[in-house]
Structures are given as C-alpha cells and as structure tokens.
C-alpha cells in the first residue's frame, strides 16, 4: 500500500448572497444619510491581538483547542508573539492544530491592501499545511489559502497575496492555519507568528489566475449535474518582491466566470456550474480583468441513464453505496491521499435521474473508507463484491480499473486486488461486475475491510460508480 498522508479538511459551506438594487426611486436619499463604513486598520497581531474583539479564535473540528497562546518571551523585534503548539499525533485533545481568527464584530475594509504579511519561525524546520485568510465559518466567500508553507528556526517574513483587494469591503476572516505532524513522524512542535497584518506592497506583480489547475479540461455530463469549481483548482499566482512565484488557492468569488452557452450550463459567482440541457458549453474565468489560464468544456449528453436496480435479497447484502439498500456508515467516498492523489469528486454524491451516483474525475486512484470513525466491514460471510461502472470517455485497449481491498487498515494490513480490463468496460454505458472475493489475490483475511480502492493509474480519468455492495450467494 502507498504511504498515506491525510490532508486536513473541514466542512466549508458557501452560501448565496442577496444583491440589492434600487430602481425607480421617487425620492432622493437625504443629504444627511450616512453609509456604513468599516475599519481599514491593517494590524491583526502586534504584541497582542488588535481590534479582534473578545471572542475571535475558532478551532477546526478535531484540532487541539488550546494550541494557540500569546507568548510573552518570544517576538520578532517585539515583546510578544502568537505561539502555536502543534500536538503529537496521538494527543487525546486533538491530533493537529488548526483554527480561524475571526473579528468579533464588524469586519474590515481591506481594499487598500494587496497582501497579508507576517513574520514566523518554528522550533524545527517544518511545513505548515495551510495558512491564509478569509475563512469566517459564515460564507467563507473570499477565502485564500497558501499550502505547504515552509518555516525555519529563524524569523522570516511571509507574504500571502490578495487575489483582488476590491472584493474585501467587509472581511472578518483575518487569519487561518492548519498544521499537523505528517512530516515529523507524529511528533509535535511549536511555531510562532508575529507582526501579522495587511500591507500594500508595490512590488507584488504579474498576476496569473488559473482554473482547472491551468488545464483545458473537457468533461461529459448530464442534465441536473452540479459541478463545484471550488474543487477544480482555482488559484492565483503573484511574483513576490524576492522573485518567488507565490501560488494561493482562491475562493470562487474572486473570479468572474463566463459560460459560452448559458442555456446548456450556467455558472454563478460561487463557482457552481449547473447543467441545464444537452449540448456544449465552455466555462472560462478572470480575476480583476486578467484572464485565467485553463477552462472547462462541458459536453452534456442530456438526461442521465441510471445504473440497473439491484434485486438481491437485502438479508444477503452489505451495502456501501446504493439507493436500493440501507448503506452501512462510511467515512468518505473520496478520502484525499495527498500528495499522490489527483482524483476529484465523490463527495457528496450527485443526484441524477432520481437517485444518487458517484462521479470520479481526474481519476488515478481513490479510496472509499470504512475504518476511521465507523465500524470496519466483516465480510467473512460474503462471497462477492458488486459494482456498476460507467466510463465517460473513449477506452483504449490498455486501460484498466483495478479494485483493491485492504483489511485492518493501519494495523496488520492485508490487501488483495482484482483488475477489470478495458475490454470489459464500455464508454457512456453501464457495466455490472460481480467479483468473487476469492479473486482478490492476496486477500487471505476479510474480517475488517476498511478501504476499497478504485485504481486506474490515470489510464481512465472519468467514471460514474453506483451500487457498491457485498453479497453472498
């Protein structure tokens, strides 16, 4: 099994906003009317939190809530700094450190700045998984994340550019971070942040926005499908004063999205693409007038053809994903194994044709997990794995999808695999597979099945999956 590195994730809910337009007013606004204004103060922390209110630290789920403190013995040319104690991986209070700093009260007008800056150092050389701003646990509308920030043991300055400052009229999400111990063998460490503030740096330039990670991607789809572009590599790159090109992940609301054929596919400011009819549409974007690299071409095939409905007796079935049965609890349908995995989709499943279906795109491998927070599957009494697969692209003779089962994940692991060849699959059509569990080479024990992998090694990149269940004959 490949080494697994779990990416920190947390649920982000993107809500729509209400656009208010005054049309045909009979009376003019009074000369005494005063529009609300918001503070444009740049400082967030300088010896102590600045203008944050009394309730501003909100930990991520599963993180150690007490990881952050003010350290009055360390500072960058100052008397104090923010201290972050990343816990050991087995700490019962939380196996990582992560939180947002959200203003308790009205937000700030950051339109006069183009970057979040800070000084930082660590007790050892480490890589911080995520650092950024704009996450407020409300709309998260203008979230920006710099991934894999490298900290050394000496103070250094860090710059996280703002993709389009004109958007930040009333921002409450001042800072966010997520840090774990994947690269320190599970051992905790400490890092410090000081002089955290927004700045207007005239030496930031050469903006290069991108969607789809800068690739021109074509996907087949169906009426009723909703595609979330926030999961499709929305980034912005700037050249920093030191010449380094800094890439950040940017929220969809920084982008101006355009559909070449809105009657086929519409797209809103939150990056939600809705397939409305059959045909072709190309989704492009820009930030602050700069055209993004990359595009998404959607070829809608019309109404979705559902997978065959299973008819086996539920008493003989353990169902992982099917509308026909009661499913067992599942940790995830796409647990992201960074940095190896490219697969998108799977969470949540799509609602198509009156039922749910999983769509994996950019597939190289993907795991369905039943071992983290749910009971592993005892398949001792089962004889077969059933799965329905619909490939959404042309199939070459050497293409394949390998199914892999892993027993006792993280313990005394035993795995086995079975390969479905390209000749057994069909383009834009469902194929049903009943694979004997005895055909999974090497799987000598199956009393704690925790992972089912779909592996294509990128030979096949776009599939629909339905009716994943085990049964006995």
Protein Blocks (a to p, Z undefined) as FASTA:
>chain_A
ZZdddddddddddddddddddehiabdcdfkbccddddfbfbfbghiaehkbjblcccde
hiafklpccdfkbcehiabdcddddddfklmkbpbdcdddddedddddfklpcbdcdddd
dfbdcddfbgcehiaolnommgccdehiacdfbdcddddddfblmlmmbccblbdcdddf
klnnopacddddehiacdddfkbghiacdeehhpacdddddehiacdfklnopacddddf
kopacdddddfklpccddfblmloccdfkopacdfbgcdddddddeehiaceddddddde
bjaddddddfbdfklcccfbdckbccdddfbfcdcddfkbmbgghiacddeehiacddde
hifbdcdddfklmccddfklpcbdcdddddfbdcdfkbccdddddehehiacdddddddd
fklpcehiacdddddfklmghiabcfbcfbdcddekhmacbdcdehiacddZZ
